[in-house]
Amino acid sequence: MESIVGRDENFMRLAIIEAQKALKKGEVPIGAVVVCGDRVVGRGHNLAETLGDATAHAEMQALTAAASSLGGKYLDKCTLYVTVEPCVMCAGACYWSQIGEVVWGADDSKRGFSTVGGRILHPRTVARGGVLAEECGAVVSRFFEKLR
């Protein structure tokens, strides 16, 4: 049986692949996957520029795809893997979907949901960060360095 660390790293690597897709489109390179059991049921990457939609974050795309795949809005048996700590909007979407777990790579000290304090995620949602944090953070850092 696979360890939780190995499982988290494997699924985070899939989220990094999604971030690379965003990068190729000139989007902020953040990627996400939603996993139910051992199956990916939703994938997403930032599409805010492509769609001209400020809400088209990676997490929103992945949560929507997962709900469609599973045939319901509640994702309490699922885990969201995202390369960067979710913003307040995405944390709110996680709340409403009642996602079972949120796992992120790099912290976001400027826009991450933890910067506002309080309990934004659903009370039953388990949240933890730091999975492949350096690798996840490097993708975003390189993107912004090229913009400067």
N, C-alpha and C positions, 0 to 999 in steps of 0.2 A: 504494500500500500504506500502511495506517495505521501511524503511529508507535506505539511501545510506550507512550509517555506518553498519547497519545490513546486507545488501546485500554484502558489501565488506568483512565483517567478515565471512559470510557463504561461499563465494567462496574462500577466503584465507584458510579456514579450509580444503577445498578440495585440495588446493595446498600443504598444510602441509601433507595430506595423501600421496600425490605423493612423497614428500620429505622422508617420512618414507619408501616408497618402495625403494628409492635409498639407504637409510641407510642399509636396509636388504641385499643389494647387495654389500655393502662395498664401495659405491660411496659417494662423498660429498653430503650430504642430502639437496638438493635443488629441489623443486617441482614447477610446473606451470600448470595452466589451462587457456584456452581461452574460453571466454563466449560471446555468441551472443544472445542478448535479455536476456532471462532467462535460456538459454540452454548451457551446456558445449559442445563445438564443438571440443576441442582438450585438451589433457592431456599430460604431460611429466614429467620426472625426469632425473637427470643426469645419463648418460650412457657412459661417457668418458672412464672409465676403462674397463667396460664390452665390449664395441665395439672397444677399442683401437683407439678412435677417439677424438681428442682434441676439436672438434666442437660439440660433442654430449651433449650439455648443455640442461637443462630442458626446457628453453625457446625455443630453436631450435626444440626440439621434439614436443612441444605443438603447435608452429606456423605451423610446417609441417603438423601435424595431422589436425589442423583447416582448413588449405588451402585445404587439401584433402577432408575433410568432407563437406566443403562449395562449392567446385568445382571451386575455383579461388584463385589467389595469394593475392588479396587485402582484408585486414581485417579491413577496416575503420569503420565498424559498431560493432566491437568487442573490448573486454577488455581482456588484459593479466594480470592475477594475478600470481605473483611469490614470493616465500618466501624470497628471497634476491635480493637486487638491481641488475639489469642486468649489465653484463660486457659490454665493448665497442662492442665486436662482436655481442652480442645478441641485444644491442640497435641498431646496424646497421641493423640487420635482421628486427627489429621492424620498422625501417625507411622504408625499402624496401617493407614491407607488408602494410605500411600505417595504422598500427593498430590504432584504435581510442583512446585507453587509455591504459596506463601501470600503474599498481598498485602493489607495492611491500611491503613486510613486513619490514625486517631488512635492514638497510643501509650497504653498503660494502665500508668502508673507504680506502681499499687497491686496489680493482679491479673494483669497481662500475663505471658506465659510467660517473657519475657526477664528478669524480675525475679529468677528463681530460678537463673539461670546454667546452664551446661552445655548440652549438645545434646539438646533435647527432640524436635525435628522429625527426620524421617528424614534420614540423611546425604545423600541425593540431592535433598532438597527445597530449593528456592531460597526464601528469605524476604526480604521487604523491606516497609518501612512508609513512611508519609508521603504516600500518594496521597489527595489532597483532604482532608488532615489537618484543616485548620481547619473545613471544612464538616462532616466526620464528627464531630469533637469537639464542635462547637456543638450538634448534636442532643442528645447525651448531657448536656452541661452544662446546657442549658435544662431538661431533664427533672428533673435533680437540684435545680436552683435552685427549681423550683416545689414540690418536696417539702419544702423547708426553711421 
